[in-house]
Amino acid sequence: MSEEGVRSAVVLGGGMAGLLAARVLADTHRRVVVVDRDVIGDSTTARKGVPQGRHVHGLLARGQQILEEHFPGFTEEAVAAGIPTADLGELRWFFNGRRLSPAPTGLTCVSATRPLLESRVRARVAALENVSFLEGHDIVGLTVGEDGHTVTGVRVHGAAGGERSVGAELVVDTTGRGSRTPAWLEEMGYQRPREERIGVDLTYTTRLFRLPDESVLRGDMSINPVSSPSHRRGAFLSRIEDGLIVVSLTGVLGESAPTELEGFLAWTRTLAVPDIHDVIKDAEPVCDGTTFRFPTSVRRRYDELTRFPKGLVVMGDAVCSFNPVYGQGMTVSALESLVLREHVAGGPVDPRAYFRDLTGVIEVPWQMSAGSDLGYPEVEGERTAEWERSGRYMADLHTAATVDGTLTATFMRVAGLVDPPTALMDPEVMRRVEEGVRRVGAAVA
Ligand SMILES: Cc1cc2nc3c(=O)[nH]c(=O)nc-3n(C[C@H](O)[C@H](O)[C@H](O)COP(=O)(O)OP(=O)(O)OC[C@H]3O[C@@H](n4cnc5c(N)ncnc54)[C@H](O)[C@@H]3O)c2cc1C
């Protein structure tokens, strides 16, 4: 903690965004309290407050890099604890039903269940002496100073009953998609943020398996036939901790895979490639299947508000909840923690400046996921000529990457939020795309 560390902060919600916020606040604040309604402790199993935690959670490369920056040695410790890792470009990726040519990228994919990943981050945050956790407490509202424009803390309700308040100079709302900041703003006489929505009506259906013989994976840590407008049914299979594999099947626009074993297996036979079915057909199911419905991606435009109370900022899914098939949520939270770090370093946060800078990290992943979702004709949204051009180019890039591993690596760096999308438009990359498409065409003819 620096000498400026005389302030206190309260973080609403102890999910990934909340933990990462607490990590950076601990450097400049005397006291950081993380409030959550769940009693989490050192649990490594799914919990009520994070129901999505039962489904495949890939950490993008940039997310892994930021975790490593916040918690030096994080990846090495994960490996030592038996969590599988692999090079992101060497996983078995399928786009539009075709396998991308594998290639080393130097980017690490950490394959843990979401609860285990979160518990490891949480343990590192809990080890910081000025961070404490207030669990089993429901957040019921904000406390506001006499001026009516300064947030001074939060009101919480304990499981045993009784309400109390926790005061702080800074409140960070990381309560996820269901965040009540829009309603609180309205109660204080401010505007709600405008919401952008992309309706994908996505469903995840997930089961865990134990493999009698791991050789069926042919040495791969993960097999991902990603859903796309040409192949709507998608899947993610990952080797995780304790010798288990997790399989999440994704259906879009109202379609969903069955949870019961027979139907689940039958559905994997309808995927673009047989790889997932081949791996799990003789595997031992470990527990019942479970589903999660994700109707819309939601982006709350706090950056557009011209007035905002002092002492309050918002982060994570509470600002932007992305279509999960692109695996961006945790990594964007990590990127946002860097923005928060910058804004708390110089004294009290200016929320409007903070939200402006947050846009800088949300815009690209939002355009990437929303742009891909518009590829489904049923999804509502504006389709510009530029969008048409970039959709055609991405399809060509995926085609060319089936015969050119260098393109796989370039794509993975961009999809992993390590490099900007402009990297895909480098003249040499464009030349390789053209050549790759020609080679594939020649092979097919
Ligand atoms: C099916 C699915 C799959 C996903 N897969 C991926 C993936 O592969 N990769 C990836 O990066 N991201 C993925 N995500 C997104 C990811 O889960 C989130 O983006 C990320 O965890 C950040 O969430 P958060 O911390 O902002 O919110 P959350 O994870 O929702 O956490 C919010 C926290 O606030 C607490 N809380 C909420 N309200 C209250 C209240 N009133 N009082 C007290 N506590 C409260 C909750 O208990 C919880 O702990 C996926 C999401 C879904 C739905």
The ligand as an SDF file (V2000), in Angstrom:
LIG
                    3D

 53 58  0  0  0  0  0  0  0  0999 V2000
  -22.7610  -19.6190  -19.4950 C   0  0  0  0  0  0  0  0  0  0  0  0
  -21.6250  -18.6350  -19.3460 C   0  0  0  0  0  0  0  0  0  0  0  0
  -20.3370  -19.0020  -19.7260 C   0  0  0  0  0  0  0  0  0  0  0  0
  -19.2970  -18.0880  -19.6120 C   0  0  0  0  0  0  0  0  0  0  0  0
  -18.0690  -18.4340  -20.0690 N   0  0  0  0  0  0  0  0  0  0  0  0
  -17.0620  -17.5450  -19.9870 C   0  0  0  0  0  0  0  0  0  0  0  0
  -15.7760  -17.8700  -20.4800 C   0  0  0  0  0  0  0  0  0  0  0  0
  -15.5650  -18.9200  -21.0700 O   0  0  0  0  0  0  0  0  0  0  0  0
  -14.7680  -16.9570  -20.3180 N   0  0  0  0  0  0  0  0  0  0  0  0
  -14.9830  -15.7400  -19.7160 C   0  0  0  0  0  0  0  0  0  0  0  0
  -14.0500  -14.9570  -19.5740 O   0  0  0  0  0  0  0  0  0  0  0  0
  -16.2080  -15.4030  -19.2500 N   0  0  0  0  0  0  0  0  0  0  0  0
  -17.2340  -16.2540  -19.3720 C   0  0  0  0  0  0  0  0  0  0  0  0
  -18.4710  -15.9020  -18.9150 N   0  0  0  0  0  0  0  0  0  0  0  0
  -18.6540  -14.5530  -18.3220 C   0  0  0  0  0  0  0  0  0  0  0  0
  -18.1110  -14.4920  -16.8960 C   0  0  0  0  0  0  0  0  0  0  0  0
  -18.8020  -15.4060  -16.0850 O   0  0  0  0  0  0  0  0  0  0  0  0
  -18.2300  -13.0590  -16.3360 C   0  0  0  0  0  0  0  0  0  0  0  0
  -18.0480  -12.1220  -17.3360 O   0  0  0  0  0  0  0  0  0  0  0  0
  -17.1740  -12.7880  -15.3110 C   0  0  0  0  0  0  0  0  0  0  0  0
  -17.2220  -13.7620  -14.3430 O   0  0  0  0  0  0  0  0  0  0  0  0
  -17.2970  -11.4150  -14.6280 C   0  0  0  0  0  0  0  0  0  0  0  0
  -18.4700  -11.3980  -13.9030 O   0  0  0  0  0  0  0  0  0  0  0  0
  -18.6960  -10.4220  -12.6770 P   0  0  0  0  0  0  0  0  0  0  0  0
  -17.7060  -10.6810  -11.6090 O   0  0  0  0  0  0  0  0  0  0  0  0
  -18.8200   -9.0580  -13.2150 O   0  0  0  0  0  0  0  0  0  0  0  0
  -20.1440  -10.8760  -12.2000 O   0  0  0  0  0  0  0  0  0  0  0  0
  -20.6130  -12.2420  -11.5520 P   0  0  0  0  0  0  0  0  0  0  0  0
  -19.7070  -13.3570  -11.9020 O   0  0  0  0  0  0  0  0  0  0  0  0
  -22.0540  -12.3780  -11.8910 O   0  0  0  0  0  0  0  0  0  0  0  0
  -20.4450  -11.9780   -9.9820 O   0  0  0  0  0  0  0  0  0  0  0  0
  -21.3220  -11.1320   -9.2820 C   0  0  0  0  0  0  0  0  0  0  0  0
  -21.1460  -11.3590   -7.7980 C   0  0  0  0  0  0  0  0  0  0  0  0
  -21.9830  -10.4320   -7.0910 O   0  0  0  0  0  0  0  0  0  0  0  0
  -22.7230  -11.1010   -6.0910 C   0  0  0  0  0  0  0  0  0  0  0  0
  -23.9890  -10.3550   -5.9390 N   0  0  0  0  0  0  0  0  0  0  0  0
  -24.8590  -10.0290   -6.9230 C   0  0  0  0  0  0  0  0  0  0  0  0
  -25.8810   -9.3130   -6.4240 N   0  0  0  0  0  0  0  0  0  0  0  0
  -25.6590   -9.1930   -5.0870 C   0  0  0  0  0  0  0  0  0  0  0  0
  -26.3670   -8.5650   -4.0220 C   0  0  0  0  0  0  0  0  0  0  0  0
  -27.5040   -7.8810   -4.2070 N   0  0  0  0  0  0  0  0  0  0  0  0
  -25.8510   -8.6570   -2.7690 N   0  0  0  0  0  0  0  0  0  0  0  0
  -24.6790   -9.3270   -2.5540 C   0  0  0  0  0  0  0  0  0  0  0  0
  -23.9660   -9.9320   -3.5230 N   0  0  0  0  0  0  0  0  0  0  0  0
  -24.4510   -9.8590   -4.7760 C   0  0  0  0  0  0  0  0  0  0  0  0
  -22.8950  -12.5260   -6.6010 C   0  0  0  0  0  0  0  0  0  0  0  0
  -23.0880  -13.4390   -5.5460 O   0  0  0  0  0  0  0  0  0  0  0  0
  -21.5610  -12.7530   -7.3290 C   0  0  0  0  0  0  0  0  0  0  0  0
  -20.5790  -13.2550   -6.4670 O   0  0  0  0  0  0  0  0  0  0  0  0
  -19.5430  -16.7790  -19.0580 C   0  0  0  0  0  0  0  0  0  0  0  0
  -20.8280  -16.4210  -18.6680 C   0  0  0  0  0  0  0  0  0  0  0  0
  -21.8740  -17.3200  -18.8390 C   0  0  0  0  0  0  0  0  0  0  0  0
  -23.2500  -16.8670  -18.4960 C   0  0  0  0  0  0  0  0  0  0  0  0
  1  2  1  0
  2  3  1  0
  2 52  2  0
  3  4  2  0
  4  5  1  0
  4 50  1  0
  5  6  2  0
  6  7  1  0
  6 13  1  0
  7  8  2  0
  7  9  1  0
  9 10  1  0
 10 11  2  0
 10 12  1  0
 12 13  2  0
 13 14  1  0
 14 15  1  0
 14 50  1  0
 15 16  1  0
 16 17  1  0
 16 18  1  0
 18 19  1  0
 18 20  1  0
 20 21  1  0
 20 22  1  0
 22 23  1  0
 23 24  1  0
 24 25  2  0
 24 26  1  0
 24 27  1  0
 27 28  1  0
 28 29  2  0
 28 30  1  0
 28 31  1  0
 31 32  1  0
 32 33  1  0
 33 34  1  0
 33 48  1  0
 34 35  1  0
 35 36  1  0
 35 46  1  0
 36 37  1  0
 36 45  1  0
 37 38  2  0
 38 39  1  0
 39 40  1  0
 39 45  2  0
 40 41  1  0
 40 42  2  0
 42 43  1  0
 43 44  2  0
 44 45  1  0
 46 47  1  0
 46 48  1  0
 48 49  1  0
 50 51  2  0
 51 52  1  0
 52 53  1  0
M  END
$$$$
